[in-house]
Amino acid sequence: MLVQQLIRETLEMQGFRIKSVKKTGSELVVTIVPDLRYHPLCGVCGSPGDYRDTLSERRFRHVPLWAIPVTLVYAPCRVTCPECKSVHVESMPWAAGKKRLTKAFAVAIATWAKSLPWLQVARQFQCSWGTVAAAVTYAVAFGLGRKDLSCITHIGIDEISRQKGHVYLTNVYDLRTGTLIWSGEGRTRDTLSAFFDFFGPERTARLVGICCDMWPSYIETIKVRAPQATLVFDKFHIIRQLTEAVDKVRRQEVAEKEQEHKGVLAGTRYIWLKNPWNLTDRQKASLSFLETLNLKIHRAYLLKESFRDFWQSTTRDAAAKFMEHWFGLAMESKIKPIQDFALLLKRHEKNILSYFDMPISNGAVEGLNNKAKVISHRAYGFRSAKNYILNLYHCMGDLPMPTSMHRFV
């Protein structure tokens, strides 16, 4: 099979023809010229237009053949479009937007970029890191412009740490499909408002349920921008708040106790935080001994375990009665971190009880956040939030990919 035929099999060439293929140095250079049997097409609307003039040559990277780089050379013309009533550069069906890549090359690079770090993909295809970023940018822009968001009714909102120093991204997920809808830098009211601006008022009006943690900026923005949606506080964040309160009790008690008691409590952190059925035999034995010492941490542990039954309530009214009873026990315990947690529950009681009207949670979202961290670690981090967000969309957004005439991967 001739190289010219291979190029035709992998590129959309109607309206164009291959003039020559030459080996120049270490690459194959394919020169393309217009097929004069066809009118040039407007690059904006795709309508046939009248030739106006010819621009200088442009070079496009194509998928390598047997590890030999392939470059397309073409001098595009400008056309006078009767539909647009303006002059535009002609449509080049192989080009990936304004990038100096072919669609086939961009799709091949972007497909590998879902599984490998960008630097490794660049080495594999003998191109620069910037070329990989351009291919992913093209694929993500294509997918975001074509993804159907009209059926989304339940969303989960969560933040993820991008780097040390409390630098966060806010991620919004579709709870039905478990895919990323939107990601933005920060976790402020402006950040979440930017999501609702992107989502639009019509789609926002169709939202039925929103699940998030008790971060005030999220709460205030949701109440203003989507008041019709049922706001549910995520049960896993509530459980985490409670376990953090228990761990705070342990640290305080270690600081208060004499040296011999410090030795008894040393290494017991996960005994108090683990689920009882996940304890090892050695941890179970240690817990049985610690129960005899009448420690504050043990009383906090019992309150933590008793709160587990709250999520088993069959109705909202039963959950409200349980919370009222548990609140009384927490306040009577006189353990400051547990009392603070109980007061937090009291302040947000309405939206916590909403779980029993609409049992949604961010459990799947937590798994996706872990995947987002793996994406960052795989690339040894990203210097800018823009590139990190771009990769999150690419790997977690389930975006439609551009099609090409031939699959290379």
N, C-alpha and C positions, 0 to 999 in steps of 0.2 A: 504493500500500500504506500503510495507517495505521501510525502509530508504535507503537500497541499491538500490531499484528500483528508488527512487526519485533522487539519485545521478546519476544513469545512464541516467535518462531523462534530466538532466541538464548539463551533461558533454559528450564530445566526447571521447569514451572509447575504440575504436577499437584498438586492440593490447595490451589491458590492461584489468585487471579484479579486482574487489573489493575482498580483502581477508577478511577484518573484519571491523565492525563499533562498536566502543566502546564509552561509556560515561565516559570521564575522567574529573573529576572536573565539571566545568560548560560548557564544550564544547564536541562536537561530534568529535571523531578522526576516520577518514576513512583511512585505510591502503590499498594502491594499489600495485599490483605486476604485472609483465609482463605476458601476455598471450603467452605461448610458441608456440602456433600455428602460430604466426606471427614473421617475421624478424623485428628487431628494425630498425627504419628509421633515417637517418642522420638528425641532427637538422639544417643543413645549406641548403642542396639541397632537402631533403625529399626522397632520394633514399634508398632502402633497403641496409643494411650493415651487416657486420659480428660482432658479439659480441666480445668485447675486455676485459672489466673489469667493475666492479660496483663501483660507487662512494658512498659517505655517503648519508644518508637520507636527503631529503629536505621537508620542510613544506610549504603548500600553503593554504592561506585563501580562503574559498569558501563562497558563499552567505548563510547567516544564515537561519536556518529552525525554524520558529516560535520564532524568536529572540534568538535562541540557536546558538552560534558560531560553525562553521564547519571548520575543518582543515583536509586537505589531506596530507598524508605522503607517500612519494615514494622515493626509492633509484634509481636514474637514472643510466643507464649504458653508457659506451662509445662504439662507433662503429667505425670500419674501413670502410670508405666509398670508394667504387671502383670508383665512379664518381669524388669525390673531391680529391681522392688519399691522404687522410689524416684521422686523428682520430678526431672525434667530439662527443659531448654529444648527445644522441639520442633526437629525437623530442618528446615532451610531448604536445599533442594537446590541453590540457586544460590550459596550462601555458600562461600567458600574457607576452610574451617575456622573459626577465630575471628577471621580478618582481616576488616576492613570492605571487602572487595572481592568481586566476583562471581568464580566460577570462570573464566568466559570472559575477564574482564578480567585476572585473574592469569595465565592461560595466554598471552594475547596479549603482556603485558609480558614474561613470562619467556622467551618465544620470541625476542623482539627482543634481550633481555639476553644471549643467547648470542653475538650478533654485534657489539653496540655497547656502549660504556661506559654504566654505569647512569645517569650524569648526562644523557647524550644521550637515553637512552630516556625519562627523566623529562620532559625538555623536549618530546619528541615527543608524549607522551601528556598533557601539561599537568598533571603530578602532581608530588609531592615525591620526592626521592631515597629517602626512607624507604618510600614506597609501592612503589617498584621493589624495594627490599630485601625487603619483606614478600612480594611476589609470588614472588621467587626462592626465599625461604625455604619458602614453601608448596610450590612445585614440587619442590624438592630433598627436602623431608620426604616428599612423596608418592612420589617415585622411590626413595629409599633404603628406604622401607618395603615396596616391591614388587620390588626388583631381586633376581634369583635369583643367589645366590652359591654354590650347592651344587655346581656343576660345576668350580670353580676348583681346579686341582691344581699350577700353577706360578705363583709370584709373584716380582716384582722389587721390591726396596726401595732407595730412593735418597733423598738429601736435596736440597733446593733452598733457595738463599739468598732470604729474603724481603725483607731490606733490609740496608744496610751495618751492619757491626759484628758479624758472625758470628751473625746471627739466622736460624735455619733452620726449615724445615718438613720432616717426614718423609712421603714419599708412597709408597704401596704400590699396585702395578699388577698387573693380570692379564696375564701374558706371552702368553697364548693370544690374547686379543682386543685387547690394547693399550689397556685402559681403566683409569681410576683406580678403585681399590676403596676407599681410605681415605686421609685426610690428617690429620696432627696436628702441633701446634706443638712444636718442639724436635727433637733427635736423640739423646735419652738412652735409657737402658734403660726408664725409665717411659713414654716416648713409644711405643716399640715394644710394650711390654706392654699399653698401652691399645689398640693395634690388635688384638692377640690376644684381648683381652677382648671387643672388638666382634665379632671374627670367630667366636668361640665354639669350644669344645673339639671339637665334632663336625666342623666344617668344617676346623679346624686338623689334625685327625687324618687328613684326606684329602689334605693337601698332600704332594706327591711331591718337588718341587724348589723351592729358594729361592735367588735370585741377589741378591747385594748386594756392596758394597765391603768393604774390610778394616777398617771402623770397629769398634773393640772393643765398644762398647755394643750394636751390632747382633748381633755374633757371640755374645756371652754370652747375650743374650735368646733368640735363635733356638735355641741348644743346650738351653736350659731349657724353652722353650714348645713347640718343634716338633722334638724330637730324632730323629723318624723320617724327616724330610725330608732329602734330599741338599742340603748347603750348597755352593754354587758361587760362587767369587769372580769378579766381573765382569771379563772380559778387557779391556774398554775402560778401566776404572779402573786396571788393572795397566799397560796401555800408557801411560796418562797419568802414572802414577807414574814410569815409566822416562823419558819425555820431560822431566818436571820435573827428574829427576836430571841428564840431559844438559844442560839449560839452566843448572843450578847449576854444572856444571863450566865452562861457557862464562863465566859471571859471575866465577867464581874466577880463571880464567886471565886474563881482562881485568884484574882487580885486581892480579895478580901480575906481568904483563908490563911491559916498558918502553914508553915512549910510542909508539915506532914500531910495536911489535906490537899495541898497542891500536888504532892506526889500521887495521891489517890486519883485525882482528876486528870493527871497528865495522860495524854493519848486517848481520851474518851470522846473527843469531839464527834466522830461519826456514829458513835453509839446513840447519841441523842438526836442526830439528824436523819439517820437511816430509817426506812420502814422496818417494822419489827420482823417481818418475814425475810428481810434481806440480811439480817444479822448473822454473823458466823457463830459457831458454837462457843468460841472463846469470848466473843462480844456478849453473847447471851449470859454467860457465866459472870462476866464483869458487871452487867446490868443488874443481875440478881443480887450481887453484893452491894452495889451502889444504892439500891432501893432501901437498904436497911439503915442508911446514914442520915435520912431525913434532910436531904439537900434541897436548896431552892431550885437547882437545875432539874432535879427529879420531879418537883411539882410542876415546873414549866413543861417538862416532857409529857407528863400526864395530860395537861391541858391541850398540848399540841395533838396528842393522839385522840383525845376525845372530840376535838374539832373535826376529825376525819368524818364523823357521822353526819356532819352538816350537809355534805354533798350527797348523802343517801336519802335526804328528805324527799318525800313523794310529791308534795305540793308546796307552793309558795308560802302558804299560811303555816305549814308545819316547819318550814325552814326559818320563818320569822320567829316562831316560838322557840326553836332551838337556839337561834342566835341570841335572843333575849336572855335565855337561861345561861348560855355560855358566857355572855357579857358579864352577868352578875358574878359568876365564878372567877372570871379573870380579874375583875376589880377587887374582889375579896381576897385574892391571892397576895395583894400588895407587892407584886413583883413588877417593877417599873417597866421593863421592856414589853412584858405581856400586857400590862395595862395600856401602854401606848398603842399596841397593835389592836386591842379591843376598841379603843377610841377611834382609831382609823376605820375599823369596820362600821362603827356607829355613824360616822360622818358620811360614809358611802353606802349605807345599808340599802337604799332603793335600787341602785344599779348592780349591787351584788346579788340581791334577790331576783333581779331580772333574769338571771341564769335559769331559774325554774320556770319562767315563761318561755324562754328561748335558749335551750341548752347548747350554746356555742362556746367554743374556747379556742385559744391560740396554741393548742397542743401540737398541731401539725406545723404551725408557724415556727415554734421553737426548733423543730427539726430542720426547717428551711434556713433558719438563722445559723444553725450549725454548719449547714452546707455552704452558706455565704462565707463563714469564717474559713472553711477549707479552701474555698476559691482564693481567698486572700493569702492564706499560708502557702498554697501551691505556687503562687507567683512571688513569694517572699515580700508580700505587701505591694501596694500601689502608691506612687508618689502623689497622686491627685485623686480627689473624690470622684472627679469626672470619669476617669478610666475605670475605677472600681465599680461605679454605678453602671457603666457601659457593660462590664463583664457580668454583673449580676443580672441585668436584663437578658443578656445573651444566653447565660447558662440556666436561669431560673424562670424566665418569662414565658416559656413555651411559645415563642414567636414563630410565625410562618417564615420560612426561608425562601429567598429568591430561587427560582428554578433556572436550570441551565440545560442545554441540549444533551449534555453527557454528564454522568456521575463519575467523579474522580475518586471519591471516598465512600 
